C-alpha cells in the first residue's frame, strides 16, 4: 500500500472552498473543481515515496494491476477516482464509446493536433462512462425527457424559439424528433441567437412568477442563463431530465448520455479518460458535429444505482461496465469491536478517507488514513481489512 496525493484541477466552475473543507486543506481563493486520484496521463497522482502512480504501474504492470486486469486493460489503471465540487453549472456534454474514442484519437494524432491543444477533443483512446456518488445534495441534468413531456414544457412559452421546438416534437415525438430539436439548438445553420434564447428565459421567468406547473425546469433555465447568457444550452435544458441526488445516492452516465452537473459535492469514478465533448454552457471548445455523432437521443430515465451491502458497513455500487466499481465504507464507534471489517474488492484499488481516521491492513502491512488522505493498493497486496471510525471510499475493478 502506498500513500498518494490528489491532483487539483482549478476549472472556473469549481468551488473555492468545498473540496478544501472536505479534505481539510486551506483554501487559496482559487476555484478547486476536482481532485484526481489515478494514473491518467493528464494528471497522474504523486506518491509519497516519490514518483507517480503512472510510473509505478509502468514499472511493474502485472504486480500492481494483477494478471487479469493487465490482460483486459493493458498496462494502465483502468479507472480514475475524483472528488468534484461544481459551484456553477458544468458544460453540457457527452462522452464517446470505446470504438469512437480509439478511432478519433488516432485521427487527431494523425492530424498533428497536440494533446494539450484547446481544440483537441480526444486526449486518450478510451471511453468515459462515469458514476457520481453524492456527498451533499447534488443537482444535475441527465439524458433526454420523453419527447411528449418536453413538448408540454414548451407549449405555453409563447415565444418563437419555444414554438419552433414544440412543433418539432409534436410532429415527431420520437428519438428522431428529439434529435432534430436538439440539433436545431446546436447546429451553426439553425443555432438561435442570444436574443431568441433570452426570450425563452424571460418566458420561463414569467411562468415561474405566475405559479409554474414546472418550477424546477424554469428555475434551471434561469440559473443557466445567469451563468451562460445567450447560450442555446440554456434552452436545451428543457429537453433533459432533471436529477437530484441526496447524500449517499449514485448516478451512472453511459457513453453517449448527454448531461451537465449543476451543483453539489460528489465522488466520481470513471473509466480513465479525459475525453469530454462539449455542446454548450462553456467557454471551452465546442464541437457540435462530434457531439451529435456521439449523443444518444432515446428518452430514458436517469440510471440510479442501488448499492449492495457487505459486512454491515460497506455499500458497493456496481456500474454496468467492466472498468470500475465504487464502495463506501462507514465505520462508527464499536463497529470494529470484534476486529477489522473485510473490505470488498480486488486488484488495483484507490482509497480515500473522507472523514475520521481508519486503519487499512493487508496480511503484511497496516496503513493509517486520516481525513483527506489517500492510498493506492497494489493487486499483489491481496485482500484488505479496515478498522477505526470514519468513512472511506474505494474504487476497484470488477
N, C-alpha and C positions, 0 to 999 in steps of 0.2 A: 504494500500500500504506500502511496506517495502523496504527500501534500501538494496541492496545486492552487493557483490563484485564478480568478476570473479576469477576462479581458474586457475592459469597459468600452462601450460604444456611446458616443455623445451626440446621437442624432437629435435634431432640434425639437422633435415631438416628445422627447423624454422628460420625465420629472427631474427637477434638480435635487430632490430630497428623498423620494420614495425608496429607491434601492439602497441609498446610504442608510436610511433609517432601518431598513430590513436587515442589513448585514453588519451594521454597527460601525460604519466609516463616517468620516467628516465631510459634509458637502462642501464643494468649492465654488458654488454658484452656477456652474455649467450644467446643462441637462445631462442626466445619465439615463439613457433609454434602455440599454441592455447590458447584461454582464454575461459573457460567453464562457462556458466550460466545455472545451472539446479540443479537437485536433485539426479543425478546418484551416486550410492554408491562409485564409484571410485573418485569422487570429488564434493561433494555437496557444493553449493555456500554459503559462510558465509553471515550472516545477520548483518547489522549494529547494530541492537538491541540486538544481542547475539544469539548464536546457529547457525544452518544452515538450509537451505531450506528443506532438507530431514526430519529433526527432526520436523520442523514446520508442515509439511504436515502430518507426522505420528501422531501428537498430535490432529489434527482436520481435517481428510481427507475430510469429506463432506463439511465443511465450506471453506476450501482452494481450493478444486478441483471442487466442485459442485456435486450434486447428480448424474447427467448424466455422467460426466467424471469418477466419482468414480465407478459407476456401470459398465462402459465399460472397464476401465483400472485398477481398483483396487486402493489401497491407495498410489499411487506414481504419480509424474508428468510424463505424457506420452512422453514428448519431451525434447530435450536438445538443447540449443542455444549456438553457439560458434562463436568466431572470429578466423580466420585461416589465416596464412601467410607463405606459403611454399617458402623458398628461393632456395631450391633444390628439385628435384622430390621426392614425397612420394612413398611408396611401391605400387607395382601392386597388387590389392586386390579385393576381393568381400565380400559381406555381406550376411548372411543367411536369409532365410524366417522364419516366426514365428514358424512354426511347427518344423523345424530342430533345431532352436535355443533352443526351450524348451527341445527337446529330447537329444541333445548333451550336453547341460548344465547339465542336470540331470545325464548323463552318466559320465561326467568328475567329478562331485561331488561324484558319487558313487565310482569312481576310486581313490578318495582321492587326486586329484590334487589341490593344493592350488590355490585360486583365483588370487594371485599375482605371480604364477609360470610363468617363461618365456615361457614354452611350452604349457600353457593353451590357448586354442582357444576361449572358451566361458566364458566370465566373468559375464554374466547375461542371463536370459532365454528370450531375446527379439530379434526381428528382427531389422534391421537398415537401412531402406530406408532413403535417405537424399536429401536435397536440398542445393545447394550453390548459393548464390547471390553475384555477383561480385561488389567489391568496387573499383577495378582497373582492367585493362586488366588481365584476368585470363586464364591461359593455362592449358589444361587437355587432357587426353585420356579417352574415354568412349565407351564401347560396341564394338562389332566386325564389321569390314567392311564387305561388300559383298564379299564372297569368290573369285569371279572373279576379283574384284578390288584388293584384296590383292595379288592374283596371278600375276597381272600386275606389281605391285610394285616389286615383287621378280624376274620377268622374265629376267631382264638384269643385275642382280647381279651375276656375273659368278664365284661363289664360291660354294663349295659342300653343305653347310647347306642351302643356299638360293635355290639351285637347288632341294634339297630334299623337302623343304616346297612347292615350286612351283609345283612339281609333285604331291604332296598330294592334293593340292587344285584344280589342273586341273583335276585330276582323279575323284574327288568328290566335285564339287562346291556347297555343301550344308552345313547346320549346322553341320552335322556329319563329313564332311571333315574338317571344321574349328576346330571342337573338336579334331580331330586326329592331326592336325598340332599343335594346342596349347598344347596338351598333350605331343607330342614328344619333345617340348621345356622344359617341366617341369618334366616329369616322370624320376625317377632315372635310369631306364633301357635305356632310349634314350636321356637323357639330354645332350646337346652338351657341350664340354669343352670350357675353356676360349679361346683357340686358334681358334676354329671354330667360336665363337662369334666375336673375333677380326677380322677375315677375312671378315665377313659381314659388320662390322663397317668400315673397310678400303675401302671396295667396295662402301659403301654409301658416304664416304668422297670423293672418286674419282668422283663418279657420280655428287656429289654436285659441285665440282670444274669444271666439264665439262659442266655445264648447265643442271642440273637435271630436268626431267619432273615432279618430285615430291619433290621439295626442302624442303617443310615442313616436310615430312616424313623422309627425310635423315637428316635434322638438328636435329630432335627429337632423332634419333638413336645416333648421335654424342654426343648430350647433355647428354643422359642417360649413354652412355659409359664412358664419362668423370666422372660422379658421381658414377657409378657402373660397373667398368671394368670387363669384362668376364661374367657378369650376363646374362643368356638367356632371361630375361625380356626385355633386350635391343632389341633383335631381335623380341620378341613378339609385340613390339610397331608397327611393320609394319602390324600387323593383326588388329589393333584397329583404331577406328575413332578419328581423331584429333578434338579438340574443343577449340575455342577461345571465351570467354565471354567478352563483353565490359561492362563498368560500367553500372549497372542497369539491366543487363541480368541475368537470373537464369537458372540453370540446375538441373534436377531431376535424381537421381540414384536409380533405383529399386533394390530390393533384387535380388541377382544373377548377377547383372551388373558389369562386370569387368571394373576397372577404375584406374586411377592414376592422381593426381593433380601435376602439374609441377611448376607453379609459379603464383604469384599474391597475392592479399589480398581479402578476402571474408567473408561473414556471412554465417554460416552453421546452418541449423536446421534439426534435425533428430529424429527418434524415440529414446527414452532414452536408449541407448545401447553403449557398448564399444566392440562389437564383430566384430573383423576385421580378415579376413582370408587372409593371405599374400601368393602371388605366386612368388614374387621376388622383386628386386630393394630395398633391405632392409638388414640390419644386424640383424633384429629380427627373431623370429621363423617363419619358413615357413612350412606349412602342405599341400603338393601337393594333397594328396588324398582328403582332406576336401575341398580344392578349387575346384577340379574337380567335386566333388559331388554337389556343390552349383552353379557353374557358368552356365549361360545361353549363349549358343554359337550361338543362332539365330541372324543373321545380322539385325541390326536395327539402324536407325539414333539416335543421342543423343536426349533426351527428354528436349527440351527447353520450359519453362513455360512462357506464355504471361500473364501479370497481368491484373486485372480488377481495374478500378479507382473509388474511392469513395470520395465524398465531395470535389473534386477538388484537394486534397492534398495527398491522401493515395492510394498506389498501393498494391493490395493484390495478392500474388502468391499462388494459390491453388494447392497443390500436390495431386496426386491420391491415398492418404492414409488417414486413419482416425486419425492418431496420431498428426498431426500438420498442420499449415499453417503459412505463413510469410507475414507481412505487413510492408511497408516502407512509412513513412510519412515525407514529406519535406515541411517545412513552411518557407516562405520568408517574407520580410518586407511587412506589410499591409495585409497579408493573414488572420489575425485574427481580422481585424478592426471591424467586426460585432460580435465578440465573439469567444470563443474556438471552434475548429472543433471537431465533433464527431470522435472517434477512433473506427473503426470496430473491432469486435472480442468479445468473451465472455469467461466465465470460467476462469481457471487459465491462467495468462499471464505473460511473461517476457519481459521487455522493456529495451533497451539500447540506450542511446543518443550517436550518432556518431559525431555530431558537433553542435555548437551553444549552446543554452540553451532553454529548454522548461518547461512548467508547465503542469503536468498531474493532472486532477481533477476527483473525483467521486462526488456523491451527498453530501458527508460528509467530504471530505479531499482534500488537494492540496499538491502535491509533486513536487519540482523543481529538474530537472535533467540537469546537465551540461555535457560537452564532456567527454565521457568515463564512465559516471555514469549509474547505472542500478537499476531496481526495480522489485520486484515480486508483482503482483496484484492478490489478492485472488478472487475466484469466487464470494464470498458474498460481495465484494466491488461494484459490479454492473457495469453499463456502464461507459466508460471513455470518457473524452474530453481532447484535448491538445491545447495549445497556445504557442506563442513565436516565435523564429526564430531559426531553426535548423532542424536536421534530427534524427528521432527516428525509430528504428526497433522494431517490436513486434512479438513474437511467441505466438500462442494460439492454441486451439483445435477446429477443425470444429464442 
